[in-house]
Amino acid sequence: MKYKVHKFPVERSVDSITLERFLNGIEGHIISIIPNIIPKFHMMGATAGFNYLLIIERIE
């Protein structure tokens, strides 16, 4: 088995229509979707966000 990693960029929020088209275009099996977590610092405290998704595909 071979694996392929795709990087799906995310601007401010996930565009569900674009993500759906991307996932339906993948020919293999989707193993995992991993967000890249980044810290965001604000005047009142810190939160977390993400800037892209890693999508792992298994190719037979």
Biopython code that builds the backbone (N, CA, C, O; Angstrom):
import numpy as np
from Bio.PDB.StructureBuilder import StructureBuilder

atoms = [
    (1, "MET", "N", (0.835, -1.181, 0.000)),
    (1, "MET", "CA", (0.000, 0.000, 0.000)),
    (1, "MET", "C", (0.878, 1.242, 0.000)),
    (1, "MET", "O", (1.957, 1.261, 0.592)),
    (2, "LYS", "N", (0.406, 2.256, -0.660)),
    (2, "LYS", "CA", (1.087, 3.541, -0.691)),
    (2, "LYS", "C", (0.156, 4.589, -0.107)),
    (2, "LYS", "O", (-1.067, 4.459, -0.146)),
    (3, "TYR", "N", (0.770, 5.628, 0.433)),
    (3, "TYR", "CA", (0.012, 6.722, 1.017)),
    (3, "TYR", "C", (0.400, 8.024, 0.343)),
    (3, "TYR", "O", (1.546, 8.208, -0.066)),
    (4, "LYS", "N", (-0.558, 8.919, 0.231)),
    (4, "LYS", "CA", (-0.313, 10.229, -0.337)),
    (4, "LYS", "C", (-0.895, 11.268, 0.612)),
    (4, "LYS", "O", (-1.996, 11.091, 1.133)),
    (5, "VAL", "N", (-0.158, 12.350, 0.835)),
    (5, "VAL", "CA", (-0.608, 13.409, 1.740)),
    (5, "VAL", "C", (-0.962, 14.638, 0.911)),
    (5, "VAL", "O", (-0.165, 15.103, 0.096)),
    (6, "HIS", "N", (-2.159, 15.154, 1.131)),
    (6, "HIS", "CA", (-2.637, 16.355, 0.448)),
    (6, "HIS", "C", (-2.696, 17.493, 1.461)),
    (6, "HIS", "O", (-2.997, 17.273, 2.635)),
    (7, "LYS", "N", (-2.409, 18.704, 1.004)),
    (7, "LYS", "CA", (-2.510, 19.890, 1.863)),
    (7, "LYS", "C", (-3.671, 20.734, 1.352)),
    (7, "LYS", "O", (-3.653, 21.201, 0.213)),
    (8, "PHE", "N", (-4.687, 20.929, 2.202)),
    (8, "PHE", "CA", (-5.870, 21.701, 1.836)),
    (8, "PHE", "C", (-5.833, 23.020, 2.603)),
    (8, "PHE", "O", (-6.017, 23.021, 3.820)),
    (9, "PRO", "N", (-5.598, 24.144, 1.922)),
    (9, "PRO", "CA", (-5.502, 25.431, 2.625)),
    (9, "PRO", "C", (-6.853, 25.906, 3.154)),
    (9, "PRO", "O", (-7.893, 25.678, 2.536)),
    (10, "VAL", "N", (-6.816, 26.566, 4.300)),
    (10, "VAL", "CA", (-8.024, 27.113, 4.932)),
    (10, "VAL", "C", (-7.766, 28.584, 5.219)),
    (10, "VAL", "O", (-6.768, 28.925, 5.855)),
    (11, "GLU", "N", (-8.644, 29.449, 4.763)),
    (11, "GLU", "CA", (-8.476, 30.879, 5.024)),
    (11, "GLU", "C", (-8.992, 31.209, 6.433)),
    (11, "GLU", "O", (-8.288, 30.952, 7.410)),
    (12, "ARG", "N", (-10.157, 31.751, 6.556)),
    (12, "ARG", "CA", (-10.710, 32.080, 7.877)),
    (12, "ARG", "C", (-11.582, 30.961, 8.436)),
    (12, "ARG", "O", (-11.632, 30.745, 9.647)),
    (13, "SER", "N", (-12.261, 30.257, 7.549)),
    (13, "SER", "CA", (-13.079, 29.112, 7.950)),
    (13, "SER", "C", (-13.061, 28.099, 6.810)),
    (13, "SER", "O", (-12.637, 28.406, 5.696)),
    (14, "VAL", "N", (-13.522, 26.904, 7.101)),
    (14, "VAL", "CA", (-13.526, 25.845, 6.096)),
    (14, "VAL", "C", (-14.691, 26.075, 5.145)),
    (14, "VAL", "O", (-15.840, 26.186, 5.574)),
    (15, "ASP", "N", (-14.392, 26.145, 3.859)),
    (15, "ASP", "CA", (-15.433, 26.250, 2.837)),
    (15, "ASP", "C", (-15.924, 24.834, 2.555)),
    (15, "ASP", "O", (-15.229, 24.048, 1.910)),
    (16, "SER", "N", (-17.112, 24.512, 3.034)),
    (16, "SER", "CA", (-17.599, 23.133, 2.974)),
    (16, "SER", "C", (-17.797, 22.636, 1.542)),
    (16, "SER", "O", (-17.586, 21.455, 1.270)),
    (17, "ILE", "N", (-18.194, 23.507, 0.636)),
    (17, "ILE", "CA", (-18.422, 23.086, -0.748)),
    (17, "ILE", "C", (-17.098, 22.723, -1.417)),
    (17, "ILE", "O", (-17.007, 21.704, -2.100)),
    (18, "THR", "N", (-16.079, 23.547, -1.224)),
    (18, "THR", "CA", (-14.772, 23.278, -1.814)),
    (18, "THR", "C", (-14.143, 22.026, -1.212)),
    (18, "THR", "O", (-13.555, 21.218, -1.931)),
    (19, "LEU", "N", (-14.266, 21.863, 0.111)),
    (19, "LEU", "CA", (-13.733, 20.674, 0.770)),
    (19, "LEU", "C", (-14.450, 19.416, 0.292)),
    (19, "LEU", "O", (-13.812, 18.385, 0.081)),
    (20, "GLU", "N", (-15.755, 19.487, 0.120)),
    (20, "GLU", "CA", (-16.526, 18.344, -0.373)),
    (20, "GLU", "C", (-16.096, 17.951, -1.782)),
    (20, "GLU", "O", (-15.950, 16.764, -2.074)),
    (21, "ARG", "N", (-15.891, 18.928, -2.651)),
    (21, "ARG", "CA", (-15.423, 18.641, -4.015)),
    (21, "ARG", "C", (-14.041, 18.007, -3.997)),
    (21, "ARG", "O", (-13.769, 17.072, -4.749)),
    (22, "PHE", "N", (-13.167, 18.522, -3.131)),
    (22, "PHE", "CA", (-11.817, 17.984, -3.032)),
    (22, "PHE", "C", (-11.843, 16.539, -2.545)),
    (22, "PHE", "O", (-11.158, 15.687, -3.111)),
    (23, "LEU", "N", (-12.621, 16.251, -1.505)),
    (23, "LEU", "CA", (-12.690, 14.897, -0.959)),
    (23, "LEU", "C", (-13.332, 13.920, -1.931)),
    (23, "LEU", "O", (-12.911, 12.765, -2.007)),
    (24, "ASN", "N", (-14.343, 14.356, -2.677)),
    (24, "ASN", "CA", (-14.972, 13.478, -3.660)),
    (24, "ASN", "C", (-14.063, 13.206, -4.855)),
    (24, "ASN", "O", (-14.251, 12.213, -5.558)),
    (25, "GLY", "N", (-13.082, 14.075, -5.093)),
    (25, "GLY", "CA", (-12.152, 13.881, -6.196)),
    (25, "GLY", "C", (-11.012, 12.928, -5.872)),
    (25, "GLY", "O", (-10.278, 12.512, -6.768)),
    (26, "ILE", "N", (-10.860, 12.583, -4.610)),
    (26, "ILE", "CA", (-9.796, 11.661, -4.213)),
    (26, "ILE", "C", (-10.200, 10.246, -4.615)),
    (26, "ILE", "O", (-11.319, 9.809, -4.344)),
    (27, "GLU", "N", (-9.274, 9.533, -5.265)),
    (27, "GLU", "CA", (-9.587, 8.203, -5.779)),
    (27, "GLU", "C", (-9.412, 7.100, -4.744)),
    (27, "GLU", "O", (-10.121, 6.095, -4.799)),
    (28, "GLY", "N", (-8.486, 7.262, -3.804)),
    (28, "GLY", "CA", (-8.212, 6.223, -2.806)),
    (28, "GLY", "C", (-9.109, 6.362, -1.587)),
    (28, "GLY", "O", (-10.143, 7.028, -1.625)),
    (29, "HIS", "N", (-8.687, 5.716, -0.503)),
    (29, "HIS", "CA", (-9.418, 5.767, 0.761)),
    (29, "HIS", "C", (-8.810, 6.847, 1.650)),
    (29, "HIS", "O", (-7.589, 6.933, 1.778)),
    (30, "ILE", "N", (-9.659, 7.670, 2.263)),
    (30, "ILE", "CA", (-9.186, 8.703, 3.173)),
    (30, "ILE", "C", (-8.925, 8.053, 4.527)),
    (30, "ILE", "O", (-9.823, 7.468, 5.131)),
    (31, "ILE", "N", (-7.691, 8.162, 4.992)),
    (31, "ILE", "CA", (-7.297, 7.577, 6.263)),
    (31, "ILE", "C", (-7.522, 8.555, 7.406)),
    (31, "ILE", "O", (-8.062, 8.189, 8.449)),
    (32, "SER", "N", (-7.100, 9.816, 7.201)),
    (32, "SER", "CA", (-7.182, 10.782, 8.291)),
    (32, "SER", "C", (-7.205, 12.200, 7.736)),
    (32, "SER", "O", (-6.687, 12.464, 6.652)),
    (33, "ILE", "N", (-7.814, 13.108, 8.495)),
    (33, "ILE", "CA", (-7.775, 14.540, 8.217)),
    (33, "ILE", "C", (-7.235, 15.209, 9.473)),
    (33, "ILE", "O", (-7.844, 15.133, 10.540)),
    (34, "ILE", "N", (-6.077, 15.870, 9.333)),
    (34, "ILE", "CA", (-5.383, 16.443, 10.486)),
    (34, "ILE", "C", (-5.275, 17.953, 10.298)),
    (34, "ILE", "O", (-4.703, 18.401, 9.304)),
    (35, "PRO", "N", (-5.811, 18.756, 11.231)),
    (35, "PRO", "CA", (-5.642, 20.212, 11.125)),
    (35, "PRO", "C", (-4.273, 20.639, 11.663)),
    (35, "PRO", "O", (-3.766, 20.049, 12.616)),
    (36, "ASN", "N", (-3.683, 21.660, 11.052)),
    (36, "ASN", "CA", (-2.447, 22.249, 11.548)),
    (36, "ASN", "C", (-2.831, 23.356, 12.533)),
    (36, "ASN", "O", (-3.267, 24.431, 12.122)),
    (37, "ILE", "N", (-2.671, 23.092, 13.823)),
    (37, "ILE", "CA", (-3.092, 24.013, 14.875)),
    (37, "ILE", "C", (-2.033, 25.088, 15.074)),
    (37, "ILE", "O", (-0.844, 24.794, 15.200)),
    (38, "ILE", "N", (-2.489, 26.360, 15.100)),
    (38, "ILE", "CA", (-1.589, 27.479, 15.352)),
    (38, "ILE", "C", (-2.163, 28.325, 16.491)),
    (38, "ILE", "O", (-3.380, 28.477, 16.595)),
    (39, "PRO", "N", (-1.300, 28.873, 17.341)),
    (39, "PRO", "CA", (-1.796, 29.743, 18.408)),
    (39, "PRO", "C", (-2.126, 31.135, 17.872)),
    (39, "PRO", "O", (-1.485, 31.630, 16.946)),
    (40, "LYS", "N", (-3.130, 31.746, 18.471)),
    (40, "LYS", "CA", (-3.509, 33.115, 18.129)),
    (40, "LYS", "C", (-3.569, 33.901, 19.440)),
    (40, "LYS", "O", (-4.308, 33.550, 20.359)),
    (41, "PHE", "N", (-2.788, 34.953, 19.503)),
    (41, "PHE", "CA", (-2.722, 35.760, 20.718)),
    (41, "PHE", "C", (-3.539, 37.030, 20.535)),
    (41, "PHE", "O", (-3.442, 37.714, 19.516)),
    (42, "HIS", "N", (-4.351, 37.329, 21.553)),
    (42, "HIS", "CA", (-5.203, 38.511, 21.548)),
    (42, "HIS", "C", (-4.927, 39.303, 22.818)),
    (42, "HIS", "O", (-4.220, 38.835, 23.711)),
    (43, "MET", "N", (-5.483, 40.490, 22.890)),
    (43, "MET", "CA", (-5.293, 41.335, 24.079)),
    (43, "MET", "C", (-5.858, 40.683, 25.338)),
    (43, "MET", "O", (-5.304, 40.858, 26.424)),
    (44, "MET", "N", (-6.939, 39.941, 25.208)),
    (44, "MET", "CA", (-7.600, 39.343, 26.370)),
    (44, "MET", "C", (-7.159, 37.905, 26.629)),
    (44, "MET", "O", (-7.639, 37.287, 27.579)),
    (45, "GLY", "N", (-6.282, 37.366, 25.832)),
    (45, "GLY", "CA", (-5.848, 35.985, 26.041)),
    (45, "GLY", "C", (-5.475, 35.320, 24.733)),
    (45, "GLY", "O", (-5.317, 35.984, 23.708)),
    (46, "ALA", "N", (-5.336, 34.030, 24.773)),
    (46, "ALA", "CA", (-4.913, 33.278, 23.598)),
    (46, "ALA", "C", (-5.976, 32.249, 23.212)),
    (46, "ALA", "O", (-6.696, 31.719, 24.057)),
    (47, "THR", "N", (-6.047, 31.992, 21.928)),
    (47, "THR", "CA", (-6.932, 30.954, 21.401)),
    (47, "THR", "C", (-6.137, 30.132, 20.384)),
    (47, "THR", "O", (-4.944, 30.365, 20.188)),
    (48, "ALA", "N", (-6.780, 29.202, 19.760)),
    (48, "ALA", "CA", (-6.126, 28.385, 18.740)),
    (48, "ALA", "C", (-6.943, 28.417, 17.459)),
    (48, "ALA", "O", (-8.162, 28.592, 17.488)),
    (49, "GLY", "N", (-6.268, 28.250, 16.353)),
    (49, "GLY", "CA", (-6.914, 28.194, 15.053)),
    (49, "GLY", "C", (-6.135, 27.234, 14.183)),
    (49, "GLY", "O", (-5.189, 26.598, 14.650)),
    (50, "PHE", "N", (-6.516, 27.122, 12.936)),
    (50, "PHE", "CA", (-5.751, 26.285, 12.014)),
    (50, "PHE", "C", (-5.707, 26.958, 10.658)),
    (50, "PHE", "O", (-6.615, 27.701, 10.285)),
    (51, "ASN", "N", (-4.614, 26.681, 9.911)),
    (51, "ASN", "CA", (-4.434, 27.351, 8.622)),
    (51, "ASN", "C", (-4.459, 26.392, 7.429)),
    (51, "ASN", "O", (-4.578, 26.839, 6.288)),
    (52, "TYR", "N", (-4.349, 25.090, 7.672)),
    (52, "TYR", "CA", (-4.517, 24.115, 6.599)),
    (52, "TYR", "C", (-4.837, 22.751, 7.182)),
    (52, "TYR", "O", (-4.630, 22.501, 8.369)),
    (53, "LEU", "N", (-5.347, 21.873, 6.326)),
    (53, "LEU", "CA", (-5.661, 20.494, 6.700)),
    (53, "LEU", "C", (-4.736, 19.554, 5.944)),
    (53, "LEU", "O", (-4.502, 19.733, 4.749)),
    (54, "LEU", "N", (-4.215, 18.563, 6.633)),
    (54, "LEU", "CA", (-3.476, 17.500, 5.973)),
    (54, "LEU", "C", (-4.438, 16.331, 5.799)),
    (54, "LEU", "O", (-5.026, 15.854, 6.770)),
    (55, "ILE", "N", (-4.594, 15.876, 4.573)),
    (55, "ILE", "CA", (-5.501, 14.765, 4.263)),
    (55, "ILE", "C", (-4.654, 13.604, 3.784)),
    (55, "ILE", "O", (-3.949, 13.713, 2.781)),
    (56, "ILE", "N", (-4.723, 12.495, 4.499)),
    (56, "ILE", "CA", (-3.918, 11.322, 4.175)),
    (56, "ILE", "C", (-4.791, 10.337, 3.420)),
    (56, "ILE", "O", (-5.871, 9.957, 3.873)),
    (57, "GLU", "N", (-4.293, 9.930, 2.246)),
    (57, "GLU", "CA", (-5.027, 9.047, 1.350)),
    (57, "GLU", "C", (-4.234, 7.740, 1.170)),
    (57, "GLU", "O", (-3.018, 7.766, 0.985)),
    (58, "ARG", "N", (-4.930, 6.616, 1.227)),
    (58, "ARG", "CA", (-4.297, 5.323, 0.959)),
    (58, "ARG", "C", (-4.595, 4.926, -0.474)),
    (58, "ARG", "O", (-5.751, 4.870, -0.893)),
    (59, "ILE", "N", (-3.521, 4.650, -1.227)),
    (59, "ILE", "CA", (-3.642, 4.252, -2.633)),
    (59, "ILE", "C", (-3.300, 2.773, -2.731)),
    (59, "ILE", "O", (-2.285, 2.327, -2.195)),
    (60, "GLU", "N", (-4.138, 2.022, -3.408)),
    (60, "GLU", "CA", (-3.876, 0.585, -3.552)),
    (60, "GLU", "C", (-3.208, 0.281, -4.864)),
    (60, "GLU", "O", (-2.914, -0.879, -5.153)),
]
sb = StructureBuilder()
sb.init_structure("model")
sb.init_model(0)
sb.init_chain("A")
sb.init_seg("    ")
for serial, (resi, resn, name, xyz) in enumerate(atoms, 1):
    if name == "N":
        sb.init_residue(resn, " ", resi, " ")
    sb.init_atom(name, np.array(xyz, "f"), 0.0, 1.0, " ", f" {name:<3s}", serial, name[0])
structure = sb.get_structure()
